[in-house]
Structure formats: C-alpha cells, structure tokens
C-alpha cells in the first residue's frame, strides 16, 4: 500500500463499498449511490449497477459537467452523514457532487490537532478558509476553538455551511460567512491589516470569476499563495492548499508554497489524499494537498 496517500477512516455512516470500471459504489447513511470517477481505471468485482438496494445512478454528464440521476429507489431531498461530531447535510445535484468531499477528513483531523495545540497554549487562533464550499474545514477549525472566516462566492454554499454548523452544534461558534470573490476579499483584508494564523484554500481547477474572468488553477495558484502570505500573522500555524486538478501533482503545489513562502520559516509537506474502500487492496485517489507548517 502506498505510504504517500493519506486517508482518515473516522466516518460514522459513510463508506465506499466497491469500485471499478470508472465507478464507485458509496453508502451514505444507508443510501447507496453509484457515481463515475475517471481515476477508477481498474475492473469492477461485479456489475456495480446490479447492487441490491441501489438507490440512484449518476449518468450522462455533458461537456459542462451536468448530468442526471437515474432514481431506482426513493431518495430524500436531504440526508446527512457524520464525521466525529460534525454533521453534513447532503443532496443529489446535477453536477454529481453531494455537498461534502469525504477524503478531506484527513486534512480536517490535522487542522483540529494543530489548532487545539495552539488554543491549549492560550492563543487565540484565527483561520481564513477560501473557496470554503459547504464548510467541512470551517467546522473542523471552529470545533477546535478557532475563529473562522468562511469565504465563498456562492451564497447558497455559505448558507449550507451555516446549516451544517447548526447540525454540528456549532451555531454559536465564532464563524463569519462571507459571500465574495476570494481574491477580492483577500486584497481587502490586506488593506484592512487583518491577519490570520491559518489559511485554507480549495480553489477550483477551472471556472469563471464574478465578472467572467477565466480561472485556471495552474495559472492562478502561485499568485494566490503570494497574496495570502500577506494576511498571515507574525506567528502563523499552517497554510493549506487542496487541488482536484488531475494534472497538478502534490510536489508541484509544494514547490509553489516553498517559493512563495521562502522568506517565512516553514516546513512543507505534500501528499495525495484518498478514501480507503471496503476492499482492503484499494484506496481511491481523490486529489492532492500541500501544507506549510510554521
């Protein structure tokens, strides 16, 4: 088994049951879903679409990423899964995603440990979470005692993050939800002189900004890291980049951090993140992370 891929197996009611032939069979709190995954290039142990009790199959994705769910059983419009004490509300979407990336649990666990160590020492820890989606890293940081600024350009994502916080008993946690373009927000924070002890970013591989400007992570990520360096506190704790771009390797991201942060004393770790499946021989590769530790 590869030592370079990192996993976390603390999900209470989520699991990958089987994989193969470009598909993964997942159990979300007893809702069985079959979704495509282009990195699953090995054979399936059986025809996964024939799984007894299968609830829905995602298929026919078009060039814009939209597809459709073929319903086999009734699936509620909203359902939940739990990691440690954190609860996430999920739903089927036309873009295949459900509202959480389970492989990120490895990074959540690291964030929690780093923040708790600092909080126990008496520090007030402030964390900036960019492209924050439905709040997995936000909830992890808040649960450890950090003050979190959650930034996402989509209002619906910020609203879902707030709902997940309520489900997780963190309604009164110190979380600010900001609906804004992440780069524009960081530029304003620099002008305001606001500082953070931890920065998390999960930028999309490709997309359009609020004014139609093209975003490609290969072209933009270095500038973004340089920009966020300017909001790091005088005694920072961590700086984390996540990427799902298939061509962007962990080492490339770690090199970005090493160059952009070279005047700040830090140690950089790069690694693949994945999900252990019920087949002990198989770990699903799900993306890459690079973490600078100060």
C-alpha positions as CSV (number, residue, x, y, z in Angstrom):
1,X,0.0,0.0,0.0
2,X,1.3,3.4,-0.9
3,X,2.6,5.5,2.0
4,X,2.2,8.7,0.1
5,X,-1.6,8.7,0.1
6,X,-3.3,9.8,3.3
7,X,-6.7,8.7,4.5
8,X,-9.0,9.1,7.5
9,X,-11.4,6.4,8.4
10,X,-13.5,8.1,11.1
11,X,-16.7,8.5,9.1
12,X,-19.6,7.1,11.1
13,X,-22.1,6.4,8.3
14,X,-20.2,6.8,5.0
15,X,-18.2,4.2,3.1
16,X,-17.0,3.3,-0.3
17,X,-18.3,-0.3,-0.8
18,X,-16.8,-1.2,-4.1
19,X,-15.1,0.4,-7.2
20,X,-14.2,-0.4,-10.7
21,X,-14.9,0.3,-14.4
22,X,-15.0,4.0,-13.8
23,X,-17.5,3.9,-11.0
24,X,-17.6,4.0,-7.2
25,X,-20.4,2.5,-5.1
26,X,-20.9,4.6,-1.9
27,X,-23.1,4.2,1.2
28,X,-24.4,7.5,2.5
29,X,-26.2,6.6,5.7
30,X,-27.9,3.6,4.0
31,X,-28.5,5.4,0.7
32,X,-26.5,3.6,-1.9
33,X,-25.2,5.7,-4.8
34,X,-23.2,4.9,-7.9
35,X,-21.1,7.7,-9.3
36,X,-18.5,7.9,-12.0
37,X,-14.8,8.6,-11.2
38,X,-12.4,9.0,-14.1
39,X,-9.4,7.8,-12.0
40,X,-11.0,4.3,-11.4
41,X,-9.4,2.6,-14.3
42,X,-9.4,-1.0,-12.9
43,X,-12.0,-3.7,-13.3
44,X,-15.0,-3.9,-11.0
45,X,-15.5,-7.0,-8.9
46,X,-19.0,-7.3,-10.4
47,X,-21.5,-5.1,-12.2
48,X,-21.9,-2.4,-9.6
49,X,-25.2,-1.3,-11.2
50,X,-26.7,-4.6,-10.2
51,X,-26.1,-3.9,-6.5
52,X,-29.1,-4.9,-4.4
53,X,-30.7,-1.9,-2.7
54,X,-29.0,0.7,-5.1
55,X,-30.8,4.0,-4.7
56,X,-29.6,6.0,-7.7
57,X,-27.0,6.1,-10.5
58,X,-25.4,9.3,-11.8
59,X,-25.0,9.3,-15.6
60,X,-25.0,11.1,-18.9
61,X,-22.8,14.0,-17.8
62,X,-22.4,16.6,-20.6
63,X,-19.4,18.8,-21.5
64,X,-20.5,21.4,-18.9
65,X,-20.4,18.8,-16.2
66,X,-24.1,18.5,-15.8
67,X,-25.7,15.0,-15.7
68,X,-28.7,13.3,-14.3
69,X,-29.5,10.9,-11.5
70,X,-31.4,7.8,-12.5
71,X,-33.6,7.0,-9.5
72,X,-34.1,3.4,-8.6
73,X,-35.4,4.0,-5.1
74,X,-36.8,7.0,-3.3
75,X,-34.0,9.3,-2.0
76,X,-35.0,12.1,0.4
77,X,-34.3,15.6,-0.8
78,X,-31.8,16.0,2.0
79,X,-29.9,13.5,4.1
80,X,-26.9,13.6,6.5
81,X,-23.6,11.9,7.2
82,X,-21.3,12.3,10.2
83,X,-17.6,12.5,10.8
84,X,-16.6,12.6,14.5
85,X,-19.1,15.2,15.9
86,X,-19.6,17.1,12.6
87,X,-22.8,16.5,10.6
88,X,-23.2,17.4,7.0
89,X,-26.4,17.9,5.0
90,X,-26.3,16.3,1.6
91,X,-28.4,16.3,-1.5
92,X,-28.2,15.0,-5.1
93,X,-27.1,17.6,-7.6
94,X,-26.8,17.8,-11.4
95,X,-23.0,18.2,-11.0
96,X,-22.5,14.8,-9.3
97,X,-21.3,16.3,-6.0
98,X,-23.4,15.9,-2.9
99,X,-22.1,18.6,-0.6
100,X,-19.0,17.2,1.0
101,X,-15.7,15.7,0.0
102,X,-15.1,12.8,2.4
103,X,-11.4,12.5,1.6
104,X,-10.8,15.9,3.2
105,X,-11.3,14.3,6.6
106,X,-7.6,13.7,6.7
107,X,-6.9,17.4,6.5
108,X,-9.7,18.2,8.9
109,X,-8.0,16.0,11.5
110,X,-4.7,17.7,11.0
111,X,-6.3,21.2,11.3
112,X,-8.0,20.2,14.5
113,X,-4.8,18.9,16.1
114,X,-2.8,22.0,15.1
115,X,-5.5,24.4,16.4
116,X,-6.1,22.6,19.6
117,X,-2.4,22.6,20.5
118,X,-2.3,26.4,19.9
119,X,-5.5,27.0,21.9
120,X,-4.4,25.0,24.8
121,X,-1.3,27.1,25.0
122,X,-3.5,30.2,25.4
123,X,-3.5,31.5,21.9
124,X,-6.5,33.0,20.0
125,X,-6.4,31.3,16.6
126,X,-7.9,33.0,13.5
127,X,-8.4,30.9,10.3
128,X,-9.2,32.1,6.8
129,X,-11.0,29.4,4.7
130,X,-11.1,30.4,1.0
131,X,-13.3,28.7,-1.6
132,X,-14.9,27.2,1.5
133,X,-17.8,25.3,-0.1
134,X,-20.2,23.8,2.5
135,X,-17.8,24.2,5.4
136,X,-16.0,21.0,6.2
137,X,-12.7,22.7,7.0
138,X,-14.6,25.6,8.6
139,X,-16.4,23.3,11.0
140,X,-13.2,21.4,11.8
141,X,-11.4,24.6,12.7
142,X,-14.3,26.0,14.7
143,X,-14.8,22.8,16.6
144,X,-11.1,23.0,17.7
145,X,-11.7,26.6,19.1
146,X,-10.6,28.8,16.2
147,X,-12.3,32.0,15.0
148,X,-13.1,31.3,11.3
149,X,-13.7,33.5,8.3
150,X,-15.5,31.3,5.7
151,X,-15.4,32.8,2.2
152,X,-17.2,31.5,-0.9
153,X,-18.6,33.3,-4.0
154,X,-21.8,31.3,-3.9
155,X,-24.4,32.5,-1.3
156,X,-26.0,29.0,-1.3
157,X,-22.7,27.4,-0.2
158,X,-22.3,29.8,2.7
159,X,-25.9,29.2,3.7
160,X,-25.4,25.4,3.6
161,X,-22.2,25.8,5.7
162,X,-24.2,27.7,8.3
163,X,-26.8,25.0,8.3
164,X,-24.1,22.3,8.7
165,X,-22.7,24.3,11.6
166,X,-26.1,24.2,13.3
167,X,-26.4,20.5,12.7
168,X,-23.0,20.0,14.3
169,X,-23.8,22.0,17.4
170,X,-21.6,25.0,16.2
171,X,-24.3,27.6,15.7
172,X,-22.8,29.8,18.3
173,X,-19.2,29.2,17.2
174,X,-17.1,32.2,16.0
175,X,-17.7,31.8,12.2
176,X,-18.1,34.7,9.8
177,X,-19.7,33.7,6.5
178,X,-18.6,36.0,3.6
179,X,-20.2,35.8,0.1
180,X,-17.4,37.3,-2.1
181,X,-14.8,36.6,-4.7
182,X,-11.9,35.1,-2.7
183,X,-9.1,37.1,-4.4
184,X,-11.0,40.4,-4.0
185,X,-11.7,39.6,-0.3
186,X,-8.1,38.8,0.5
187,X,-7.0,42.1,-1.2
188,X,-9.4,44.0,1.1
189,X,-8.1,42.1,4.1
190,X,-4.6,43.2,3.2
191,X,-5.7,46.8,3.0
192,X,-7.5,46.5,6.4
193,X,-4.5,45.0,8.0
194,X,-6.3,41.8,9.1
195,X,-4.2,38.8,9.9
196,X,-4.8,35.0,10.2
197,X,-2.9,32.2,11.9
198,X,-4.1,29.6,9.4
199,X,-5.1,29.8,5.8
200,X,-7.0,27.1,3.9
201,X,-7.8,27.2,0.2
202,X,-9.6,24.7,-2.1
203,X,-9.6,26.6,-5.4
204,X,-11.4,25.1,-8.4
205,X,-9.4,23.6,-11.2
206,X,-11.3,25.7,-13.8
207,X,-14.0,28.3,-13.7
208,X,-15.2,31.9,-14.3
209,X,-15.0,34.8,-11.9
210,X,-17.9,37.1,-11.0
211,X,-17.0,39.3,-14.0
212,X,-16.5,36.4,-16.4
213,X,-12.7,36.3,-15.9
214,X,-11.1,32.9,-16.6
215,X,-9.7,31.0,-13.7
216,X,-7.2,28.1,-14.3
217,X,-5.6,26.9,-11.1
218,X,-2.2,26.3,-12.9
219,X,-2.1,30.0,-13.8
220,X,-3.5,31.5,-10.6
221,X,-2.5,29.4,-7.6
222,X,1.0,30.9,-7.2
223,X,-0.3,34.4,-7.2
224,X,-3.0,33.4,-4.7
225,X,-0.4,31.9,-2.3
226,X,1.7,35.0,-2.6
227,X,-1.4,37.1,-1.8
228,X,-2.4,35.1,1.2
229,X,1.1,35.3,2.6
230,X,0.3,38.9,3.2
231,X,-2.5,38.1,5.6
232,X,-0.5,35.6,7.7
233,X,0.1,36.6,11.3
234,X,3.5,37.2,12.8
235,X,3.3,33.7,14.3
236,X,1.3,31.6,11.8
237,X,0.4,27.9,12.3
238,X,-0.4,26.5,8.9
239,X,-1.1,27.2,5.2
240,X,-3.0,24.5,3.3
241,X,-3.7,24.1,-0.4
242,X,-6.0,21.5,-1.8
243,X,-6.4,20.6,-5.5
244,X,-8.6,18.3,-7.6
245,X,-6.9,19.2,-10.9
246,X,-5.7,15.9,-12.3
247,X,-2.5,17.3,-13.8
248,X,-1.4,19.2,-10.7
249,X,0.8,16.9,-8.6
250,X,1.4,17.3,-4.8
251,X,5.0,18.2,-5.5
252,X,4.1,21.0,-7.8
253,X,1.9,22.5,-5.2
254,X,4.5,22.1,-2.5
255,X,7.0,23.9,-4.8
256,X,4.5,26.8,-5.1
257,X,4.5,27.1,-1.3
258,X,8.2,26.7,-0.9
259,X,8.9,29.5,-3.4
260,X,6.0,31.9,-2.4
261,X,6.7,31.4,1.3
262,X,10.5,31.1,1.2
263,X,11.1,34.2,3.3
264,X,8.9,32.7,6.1
265,X,10.4,29.8,8.0
266,X,8.3,26.8,7.4
267,X,8.3,23.1,6.6
268,X,6.2,22.0,3.6
269,X,4.5,18.6,3.2
270,X,2.9,17.4,0.0
271,X,0.7,14.3,-0.2
272,X,-2.1,12.6,-2.1
273,X,-5.4,12.3,-0.2
274,X,-7.8,9.4,-0.7
275,X,-10.5,7.2,0.6
276,X,-10.0,3.6,1.9
277,X,-12.6,1.3,0.5
278,X,-14.1,-1.9,1.9
279,X,-11.7,-3.7,-0.5
280,X,-8.5,-3.6,1.6
281,X,-6.3,-3.6,-1.5
282,X,-7.9,-0.4,-2.9
283,X,-7.6,3.2,-1.9
284,X,-9.3,5.7,-4.1
285,X,-7.0,8.6,-5.2
286,X,-9.0,11.8,-4.7
287,X,-6.7,14.8,-5.0
288,X,-3.6,16.4,-3.7
289,X,-2.7,18.7,-0.7
290,X,0.2,20.7,0.4
291,X,0.6,22.0,3.9
292,X,3.1,24.5,5.1
293,X,3.8,24.2,8.9
294,X,5.3,27.2,10.7
